Amino acid sequence: MSETVSSPTYSTDPATESRHRDRNLPPVRDRVADALEPVAAELRRRADADTARILAAAREDARAEVERAEREAAAILERARADGAARALAHMTEAERRARREDRTSVLTTQRIAYDRWRQESIAAVLRLGAEPGCAGVSDRLRDRAIRLLGAQARIIEDAAGGLVAEADGRRLDYRLITIAAQALDGVEPDIGGLWS
């Protein structure tokens, strides 16, 4: 059961006030105010202490929140940097692969052009030999070889660029100079790879 505390009541009627004045006593209100001054001072002290405690707690909460936000911002920034670095590396790696592929394609194209030119010039050089005066003996030797391999009944067809084709009994010998040159180049081709390395 709770007790009800009642505040003291003071009479402020004019007759009572007049008697107090006659005795040189301060008015009732002044006496009450003087009596309550220690209570009011204690309440102010407690209010000030509570205010200081609440402000200190609020400052601490704010400081902790700022620190947490700074840590979170630093973590986000670090993740962004790492993500950016990873993307840049992936892009750079892809760009490097593309550049290597393009370089390799360029090298292979250049090698192919050089090889084709070499092959054409080699064949042209052999064909030019067929037009030289000393080459007539080569045609005679090719004819003799074809007859030896296919027999005297072999049909011999001279090639305008030099050399011949011989046929007999479904067999065929291609001794054209262009074919001989191509076969000679085919035999040399495996060694050409060494030129590129």
Contacts in CASP RR format, 6 or more apart in sequence:
PFRMAT RR
TARGET T0000
AUTHOR 0000-0000-0000
METHOD contacts of the structure
MODEL  1
MSETVSSPTYSTDPATESRHRDRNLPPVRDRVADALEPVAAELRRRADAD
TARILAAAREDARAEVERAEREAAAILERARADGAARALAHMTEAERRAR
REDRTSVLTTQRIAYDRWRQESIAAVLRLGAEPGCAGVSDRLRDRAIRLL
GAQARIIEDAAGGLVAEADGRRLDYRLITIAAQALDGVEPDIGGLWS
10 28 0 8 1.000
10 29 0 8 1.000
10 32 0 8 1.000
11 28 0 8 1.000
12 28 0 8 1.000
12 29 0 8 1.000
16 28 0 8 1.000
17 27 0 8 1.000
17 28 0 8 1.000
20 26 0 8 1.000
20 27 0 8 1.000
20 28 0 8 1.000
21 27 0 8 1.000
25 31 0 8 1.000
26 34 0 8 1.000
107 196 0 8 1.000
111 196 0 8 1.000
115 192 0 8 1.000
118 192 0 8 1.000
119 185 0 8 1.000
122 181 0 8 1.000
122 184 0 8 1.000
122 185 0 8 1.000
123 178 0 8 1.000
123 181 0 8 1.000
123 182 0 8 1.000
123 185 0 8 1.000
126 177 0 8 1.000
126 178 0 8 1.000
126 180 0 8 1.000
126 181 0 8 1.000
126 184 0 8 1.000
127 161 0 8 1.000
127 162 0 8 1.000
127 177 0 8 1.000
127 178 0 8 1.000
127 181 0 8 1.000
129 135 0 8 1.000
129 138 0 8 1.000
129 177 0 8 1.000
130 138 0 8 1.000
130 161 0 8 1.000
130 162 0 8 1.000
130 163 0 8 1.000
130 177 0 8 1.000
135 162 0 8 1.000
138 163 0 8 1.000
139 158 0 8 1.000
139 162 0 8 1.000
139 163 0 8 1.000
139 164 0 8 1.000
142 163 0 8 1.000
142 164 0 8 1.000
142 175 0 8 1.000
143 156 0 8 1.000
143 164 0 8 1.000
143 166 0 8 1.000
145 175 0 8 1.000
146 154 0 8 1.000
146 156 0 8 1.000
146 164 0 8 1.000
146 166 0 8 1.000
146 173 0 8 1.000
146 175 0 8 1.000
147 154 0 8 1.000
147 156 0 8 1.000
147 166 0 8 1.000
149 166 0 8 1.000
149 173 0 8 1.000
150 166 0 8 1.000
150 167 0 8 1.000
150 168 0 8 1.000
150 169 0 8 1.000
150 171 0 8 1.000
150 173 0 8 1.000
151 168 0 8 1.000
153 168 0 8 1.000
153 169 0 8 1.000
154 166 0 8 1.000
154 167 0 8 1.000
154 168 0 8 1.000
155 166 0 8 1.000
155 167 0 8 1.000
155 168 0 8 1.000
156 164 0 8 1.000
156 165 0 8 1.000
156 166 0 8 1.000
157 164 0 8 1.000
157 165 0 8 1.000
157 166 0 8 1.000
157 167 0 8 1.000
158 164 0 8 1.000
159 165 0 8 1.000
159 176 0 8 1.000
159 177 0 8 1.000
159 178 0 8 1.000
161 176 0 8 1.000
161 177 0 8 1.000
161 178 0 8 1.000
162 176 0 8 1.000
162 177 0 8 1.000
162 178 0 8 1.000
163 175 0 8 1.000
163 176 0 8 1.000
163 177 0 8 1.000
163 180 0 8 1.000
164 175 0 8 1.000
164 176 0 8 1.000
165 172 0 8 1.000
165 173 0 8 1.000
165 174 0 8 1.000
165 175 0 8 1.000
165 176 0 8 1.000
166 172 0 8 1.000
166 173 0 8 1.000
166 175 0 8 1.000
167 173 0 8 1.000
END
